[in-house]
Amino acid sequence: MTTAAPTAPARPAPFDAAARRADFPALDQQVYGKPLVYLDSAATTQKPRAVIDAISRFYERDNANVHRGVHALSERATRAFEGARATVARFLNADRREVIFVRGATEAVNLVAQSFGRLRVGAGDEIVVTTLEHHSNIVPWQLLAEAVGARVVPAPVDDGGDLDLAALDRLLGPRARLLAVTQVSNALGTVTPLPAIIALARARGIPVLVDGAQGAPHLGVDVRALGADFYAFSGHKLYGPTGIGVLWGKREHLEAMPPWQGGGDMIRSVTFEKSTWNDLPYKFEAGTPDIAGAVGLAAALDYVNAIGLPAIAASEAALLREAEAALRSIPGVRLIGTPRHRAGVLSFMVGDIHPHDLATIVDRQGVAIRAGHHCAQPLMQRFGLPATARASFALYSTPADVEALVRALHAAIKVFA
Amino acid sequence: MSELTDLYQEVILDHGKRPRNFGPLEGATATAEGLNPLCGDHLVLQVKVADGKVQEARFTGTGCAISRASASVMTGLVKGKTAAEVEAMFQVFHALVTEGPGARPDLEALGKLAVFGGVHEFPTRVKCASLAWHTLRSALQGGATASTE
């Protein structure tokens, strides 16, 4: 389940994560007098200089509204914005008309719920999600279910944090109208077996939305090979800016779906009697979009592509194995979730130290980790925990980061000894 | 590390590990639930009020060392106090955890609460320290749920 781009080399060239750190200005600083060790990339990644510069350059030289003016700057801005769309389309192996710019994965799921959902889901129907989901792939479906009288049904996970495929198979019953599933769990790091899951749904004609917010940065995606109906991801978890993300949808669905927000850019003509909608993808892009954000996202994808996602994935996987072994060697550390395939994330507890206390103490050693429920409360309930500590990794993460985390955890254990 | 040792003072670590007044309260006259949606901390606070005074206060739930210690110290301090006295203590406590000991020239008013003097150095932890107090005020005012948000 890597990028699977047809041209991708079978064996990725290794790359030097430590050398790449110089590309990320924010990594080069001290906090509380200690070098910053940023292990919260699953929340948001740091941005490479290339992204920061692309955004600045856009505002300094090309800034104008898109799809409107005939003047030079508007043409340049439109070219940059549509060029960004083409870059995203290549990243996804998709048609550019199927690439809709949104604020992030959350907005993408809400769009599908409110437009496609209202078209397809009615009273007594079921929307199947999984226990692994982030709140952003649960709550939009609950809003839809409440509005139309449907039910949200969660597919269970086992003690290791893997999906129970047999149970999912049973849940995809005659009233199931949609399956929403994550590519990678943001809380446990579980990589879901998407091909098998999508095959189950397709066999019953149930459309599938894949939340790629955590998956895209580590595994990438080929939406044509994947066979899902919708794929959502956020730019800011992929080295791009906040406020920009993408919904990819199958063209036949997008054509059939009504707009979900009205405004400028999304119309063909407006009269007080009736308005008609613009072509794809503009039908779903009401109002002035985040133009600089799209430009920044394209710069981020260019940056990632220049290294190669397979090389990034291989480096991250090796580091994850190292980090897992290092954490296991600390007495009292318990990993939460031991999935068959893991990407990006390690969730853990240290003795009976509350994750919040842990995060505060390691923060003062310069180590940034997340503590809490990770916007996945149903999953936390499944494991009987109010919260976990989470270390998450990106292409710039190194063995030195893991060593710093281990040292900081020992310091925390000392405080609570 | 000095700020950390200010935050995690021995008294706090002790109360966090072995909270006093932990467990359900028989014959409670008021119960309130406290939630910190940010971190999932959850506590249930019960009080027995008679003759206009808090006779007893106990709590259950899950939380970090700071929130447990705060609930533990608070439930001990408010025994025998009127609602107005509890409110005055809360105001002192709130100034302490948001602004630090410098905000209270009348240091003797802090009493046992002084151990929370390091919290103000950790703005993200102020809510942990305050949760029990918000929940107690809610119970005394007849509310059901207090949230730090």
Interface residues (C-beta under 8 A of the other chain):
Chain A: I353 H354 P355 H356 D357 T360 I361 R364 A371 G372 H373 Q377 M380 P386 A387 V415 F416
Chain B: M1 E3 L4 L7 Y8 L13 G16 L38 C39 G40 D41 H42 T62 G63 C64 A65 I66 F122 T124 R125 C128
